[in-house]
Amino acid sequence: MPAGRPLAVPAGMIRRHVGMTVVLAAAIALRITMLVAYPPALWFQGDSGKYVKLAQQWPAMPARWPYPWLLKAFEWTGTFYSVTVLQHLAGLALGVAIYLLLRRIGVGPWPATLAATPILLDATQLTLEHYLLTETLFTAALAVAALLLVRRERPGLLACLGAGIAVALGMATRPTGVVALGALLLFLLLPWRGWRPVSAYLLGIVAVFGFAFAGTGSVEGALGTGDGAFLYGRTAHVADCDRMELRPGLRKLCAPQPIDERPDRPDWFLWNAASPIHQADRPEDLDEFANEVLKQQPGRYLAAVTRDTGRYFWPPHLGPMEVCLANWWRPPLAPTNWAADSDCVPRTAGPDYQWQPAPSQIAEPNAASRFLHAYGRYAVTPPLALTAMLVLALVGAVWPRRGQLRLSMIALLYAGIGVGIMAFSVATSMFDLRYGLPALAFLPIAAVAGWQRLRCAPVPSDKSTAADGEPKRRAPTVAESNGENDEGSGDRGHGLAAVSQRGGDAGDLRS
C-alpha cells in the first residue's frame, strides 16, 4: 500500500453489519440510561436481600450458590454498580453471540440482527439485568453451554466439557436449567460420534455437582432444589380436596377458598399470612401433599400447567396480584418511591453493599427514568411474536424434502430449551413474565434456523446421473471454493478467483 494512503473499509462490509451496529449502539445507550436512572441497582424485596445475605456467609455454599458467590466476588467494590454493569455487559454479549452464531451457520445479516434484537432491546430484559436477581446469570450460563455445542458441527472435547460446566452452573442457579441439560445431551447423542464428546459433557456436569455436593452435603442443595414449598403452592392452587383422599395432617393444607375464588398467583400459598402452609406439621408434608395431588388429580394439574404456559404465547389476562408482580419487571417512573405502594413498586439497592434496600422516600422522576418508564410500556416482545417464532422454528425443522439436518436440530434444540424453561417454571412454580424471559435468548435463534432451512433448496427425489461415457465430477464444497482445500480442481488456495478462472460464477458462491 502506498505511504499515506488511508486504509479503505469495504463498503459491502459496512452495509452487511449496519443493522446490527445500530441495534447494538441503541442497546448500549439504553443500558447506560438504566445505570443513570436507578443507581446502583434495582431491588426485589425478599430475593435480592436473601442473595446478599448468603453472599456474606462465604465460603459456605448455600443452595443456588453461583449467584451469591458472584455477589461475593464483587463485594470489594463496595457498590452494587459493579454487579449491574457486569449483568448489562452480559446482556450485550448475549446479543452479539446470537448474531455471530447465526452468521456462522449461514444466516444473512438482517435476519441475524432481528434475532438478536429482543435480548438487546426488550425493556423487561433491560430491567432484569439491573436487578440483583439470578436471571441474567442463569440465561448467560445456558446460552454459553448451547453456543459451545452448536458453533461447530463437531464440537471438540474442551467445548463439550465447557458446555457441561456451563449448563450445570445454570441448573445450580435455577433448577429450571435441567431442561437445557437434557436437551443438550440429546443434541450430542442424536448424531452419534462416539462416547468421547458425551463423556466430556457429562464430566463437566458431574464436576460441578460433585463440587456442590461436597460443599452443601445434600443432593437437594447441590441441585439447587428447594424444600417443596413452590410445588406445594402450584398444586394447592389447583387441588380439589373434596375429591381427594388425604390424611388429616395433609387435609389442613388444602386451600381455604373455593376453586373459582382462589388468588390468581400460586405463590400466595407461600407468603400470605392466611395461607395453610403455616399449618404444616413438618416441611416434608408439603412434598407429600404435592405428590398426592399429582397422583390423584394429574388432569387438573396438567391442564393448569398447559393453560399457564400458553399465556406466554397469547396476550394474557392478568389478575390484580399478577399486575402487581408484572410492575416489578418494568422500568419504574421514580428511582426509589415505594413509600405509597410497597408491594407493587420496584425498590433500589442502598449505596453500600448491604442486604437492605434504600429507604423509601417520595422521589421525583428524573429525565432518564421518565424515558425508560415510557419505553417500558411499549418496547417489550409481544406474546404473539413468541408464538410466531415457535411456529416458524417447528415448521422449518420438520418441513419435508429439505436438506440441512443440522439446521433442523438447531431449531429444535433452541425451541425446546426456550419452551422448556417456560413450561418447567410453570409446572414447579407459576406463570411469571420474569420466569419466561430467558426464552428470548433461545426462541429467536430457533425461528431463524427454521427460516433458514425453509430457504434451502429442496432435496430432489431422484438423483441425476452422468451421461454414458462422461466422467463423474465432484463439485467443490464451500470450504474448498473458499481456498481451504480445492483438491477437486487441482487448485489450492485461490478461492473465488480459482472458481472464476474455471468458468464458474463467483457471485453464486456468495449468494
Number of C-alpha atoms within 10 A of each C-alpha: 6 5 5 6 7 8 7 6 8 8 8 9 9 11 10 13 15 15 16 21 14 11 18 21 12 14 22 17 11 21 24 14 16 26 19 15 23 22 19 23 29 32 25 21 17 10 13 20 19 15 23 22 17 22 24 17 13 14 11 13 22 21 25 26 25 23 26 26 22 16 21 20 13 16 19 10 12 12 19 25 20 16 22 24 19 17 25 26 15 17 26 20 16 21 25 20 17 24 24 17 17 23 16 13 17 12 19 17 19 16 22 27 26 17 26 28 23 20 27 27 23 20 24 24 24 25 21 26 27 29 26 26 21 22 23 25 22 24 24 21 22 29 24 19 26 26 16 19 25 21 15 13 10 14 16 15 16 14 21 28 24 21 30 31 25 26 31 28 29 31 26 26 25 24 21 24 24 21 21 25 24 13 19 26 18 14 18 20 14 9 13 10 11 10 11 12 23 21 15 21 28 19 16 22 22 15 15 19 21 16 13 25 18 13 17 19 14 13 15 14 22 24 25 25 17 13 14 17 20 21 24 27 25 26 29 27 24 22 23 17 19 9 9 13 12 17 9 8 13 19 16 17 23 22 23 13 10 8 14 8 8 15 17 16 20 22 20 18 25 18 12 11 10 13 17 17 24 15 13 15 13 10 12 12 19 23 16 15 24 21 16 17 23 16 11 16 18 15 12 15 21 14 12 19 23 13 13 19 24 18 17 22 18 14 11 11 9 14 12 12 14 17 12 15 20 17 14 22 23 23 29 24 23 22 26 25 22 20 14 11 11 12 15 16 26 25 27 26 28 19 15 16 20 17 19 18 21 18 13 15 12 12 13 13 17 14 13 19 22 18 17 22 17 14 16 19 12 11 14 15 18 14 16 13 14 21 16 14 23 25 16 22 31 20 17 25 27 17 14 11 10 18 16 15 13 16 23 25 21 23 31 25 23 27 27 23 29 26 22 21 24 29 24 20 20 24 21 19 21 25 25 20 16 16 18 21 22 24 21 21 27 26 30 31 28 33 28 25 32 29 23 23 25 23 11 11 11 14 12 10 7 6 7 7 8 10 8 7 6 8 8 10 9 9 10 15 12 14 11 21 25 19 18 14 19 21 14 14 16 8 16 16 15 17 19 19 15 20 21 13 11 11 8 13 13 16 9 7 12 8 6
